[in-house]
Each structure stands twice: as C-alpha cells, then as structure tokens.
C-alpha cells in the first residue's frame, strides 16, 4: 500500500509538469500560426505610365521615373509594378484590364500626354477606386479633373525637387488608399454603379476587348504624325447592281484594309453588310460588298474615310 501510494503520488507530481510542457509547446505553435494568419500581403500599387519614347524622352528617362515611383510606393508599404508588367504587346490584354480594375491603388503618370496612359486612366477612374495622378512640370494640365489633384515632379529629375516629390507621393498613397468611392472623381459627380469585370452577365469578354482595342487604335491614330498617315488614295468602286459593289484598293497594307473594314462595319448603319476580301498583293486588295446599305449616298465617303484613317497594324 505504501509503495502504491508512493507511485501514485509520484505520478501526480509528474503529470502537471508534463502537461505544462505540452501547454507551452502548443501555445507557442498556436501563437506562430495566428501571427502568420495576421500577416497580410502587401497591397498592390499598379503603375500606369509611358514605357517607351514619348514627348521626345527616351526609354532611359521613363525607366528612371518608374524606378523612383516603385521605390516610393514600396516605402509606403505597397507591392509596386506596372499594370502591363510581363506583357510586350501594346494591345490591351485581359490581364492588364484586370490589373487596372483590381489593383488596390494606381499611380498614373500623364506626362507627355500618352494616349495609352489616358485610355488606362479612363478605365481606372471608372472603377472609382483609389488613384493618384502625377505629371512632370513640362506637361500642361490635359483636362479639367475637378477634385483630382496632380502631384508634379521636375522633368529633369533634379535631386532636391525629386525628394520633395517622393515625400508628397508617399503621403498621397497613404492618404488615398482608404478613400471611399464617393470621394473619387466619378463619385463626386454622382452615384454610379461600377460593373464587375468578372460578372457572368458579360460572357462575351472577347467582344468587350475587341471594342476596347478599337478605341485604343483610334487613340493611337490620333497620336500619329499627320505626315505618316498620308498615302496615295486609290480606291475604285464598280457597282454590279444596286446592292452589290466591287472595290479595288491599292496603296494600303492589308492590315490597314482589314482594320478599316472592321471599324466601318462596327457602325449600326453598315453592320449587316456581307464583305469578302481578296488579297492580290501586300498593298492591293479587292473587296466585294453586298447589302442594302450600299445604296446610301454616303457609302463611298464613309468607306474611304475608314480605310484611310485605319492604322496599318
């Protein structure tokens, strides 16, 4: 009895110590798990800006500007990158649009008034999400953005003023990230419902992207020097009957002809035309068009304008 009693008492003394050890181990493990769970990934700061020659400034200049923006955003606690990062083409991709729409905050540099930048800025502003607009001191204010405030930096990137710019940009990022949608530029105009880019109500995503790319082509065309758009006009119409015409197009690249016809048919007046293309050479195309709209008085003028104004790529 005495031995049994001694063993029991020994176990009673050992059990609490073992439980205590287990408690400490489990507590530390749970604490680590909870701390990891509490750690949030840095919010993403998308950057919209010129990335190649613009306003007479080469790639090196814009690379330096991008590095400054990225460093400032990182210092403010964001994971910074171009919204178009990893993409080489200038066309708008699904992923780029998703970045513009989904990034926590976007910095948009409108220096040089690059048409692609304005296109992406328009898409971003429509989301009513946090956006900070910057520009260099040689770029005029491009439009009346009302409550939107530009943060300005010196085009020559001289040190004293750039330090001031970086402090202002960092402060703007920290102040803007929690800005409610009603404080955005669009939000202060009125109440608007922002569409969800993932909505199942828009299954034809290709259609939307096609329209966006059409807008982008128009922006690029307007930015092209007029001299580069001068081409010998050689478009001849031969009517087979009242609703059927054959068109001989010479002096225009096939890509320009296809883009022009695509934009031409995007108008409701001409969306029901049947069009057949026959490529004779890189700059010689035959087109046959059938439909009631061929009888319109403005048909030839409209067709010629769309071919002449289309971009050749």
Buried (B, 14 or more C-beta within 10 A) or exposed (E): EEEEEEEEEEEEEEEEEEEEEEEEEEEEEEEEEEEEEEEEEEBBBBBBBBBEEBBEBEEEBBEEBBEBBBEBBBBBEBBBBBBBEEBEEEEBBEEBBEBBBBBBBBBBBBBBBBBBBBBBBEBBBBBBBBBBBBBBEBBEEBEEBEEBEBBBBBBEBEEEBBEBBBEBBBEBBEEBBEBEBEEBBBBEEEEEEBEEBEEEEEEEEEEEBEEBBEBBBBBBBEEEEEEEEEBEEEBEBEEEEEBBBBBBBBEBBBEBBBBBBBBBBEEEEBEEBEBEBEEEEEBBBBBBBBBEBBEBEEBBEBBBBBBBBBBBE
